[in-house]
Amino acid sequence: MQKRRKRRLKKPIRLFLLAFCISLLIASMIVIIQWCYDNYKNRNIQHNNLENSQIEEIKASDNDQLINPPDDKNSDYWYYINMPLISVNFNELKKKNSDTVAWIKVEGTNINYPVVQTKDNDYYLTHAFDKSTNSAGWVFSDYRNRWPYKNENTIIYGHGRLNGTVFGSLKNVLNSKWQKNKDNYIVKLSTPNENSLWQVFSVYTIDPENYYLKTNFTNKEQYQEFLNVLKDRSVFSFNTTVDSLDKMLTLSTCTPDNQGRIVLHAKLIKTSAR
């Protein structure tokens, strides 16, 4: 009799566990399907952006403005200022999304996107360029930044998608293959008013924090200390000087395990009015 009772008790438990496992499997499949669909939608949006934005390479000219040039003529600065800029037609982008403030391209990665900005740092974590709900989000500027890069530190974010979209390929900067190619140490920005080149001086991973996300500073001494800390964090030496006269660009994304941040810092070296 006791054995029969035990069997009767075990049967509903087994049925419950089976139903739980099936429910968990279905929920996981839904999440995976949604993840893939969001990536698919974002790829299509970006494909249209690339087709309609008329991205051009602009060669160096005598009208370009050099930013804080070093006295040392052997500095890599003089090598990078001869690199072509990019110029983007923002007419169609602005029609699609009036939040568009820039276009960014990071050498040696898949990052080649329009940058948007709104009143907070939450909206574009869950919305695509066309403002549809999307877990992949989009590439966006910190809401505190005044464009074009009026702050000491201009910050741009993007999700670190595992398929390499958005800022998913920013992890390349931590690889020796990326680091061994000198031509990768440059970030190109285009805005409706001007185009610019930014020279990379630091790349690293760090636990989630807010220190490197400051945009303005009370004095030059505080800003110089900030620059020194960020440069010292780098996992690779770029042999690049930075001082309080430099404007800085910060790119930030999550690590693949979502436990930390991958960060790139670059300094403004050249602008060209449009």
Beta strands, then each sheet from edge to edge (+ up, - down):
strand 1: 56-58
strand 2: 65-66
strand 3: 85-87
strand 4: 100-106
strand 5: 112-116
strand 6: 140-141
strand 7: 153-157
strand 8: 186-190
strand 9: 194-206
strand 10: 248-254
strand 11: 261-273
sheet 1: 1+ 3-
sheet 2: 2+ 11- 9+ 8- 4+ 5-
sheet 3: 2+ 11- 10+ 7+ 6-
end
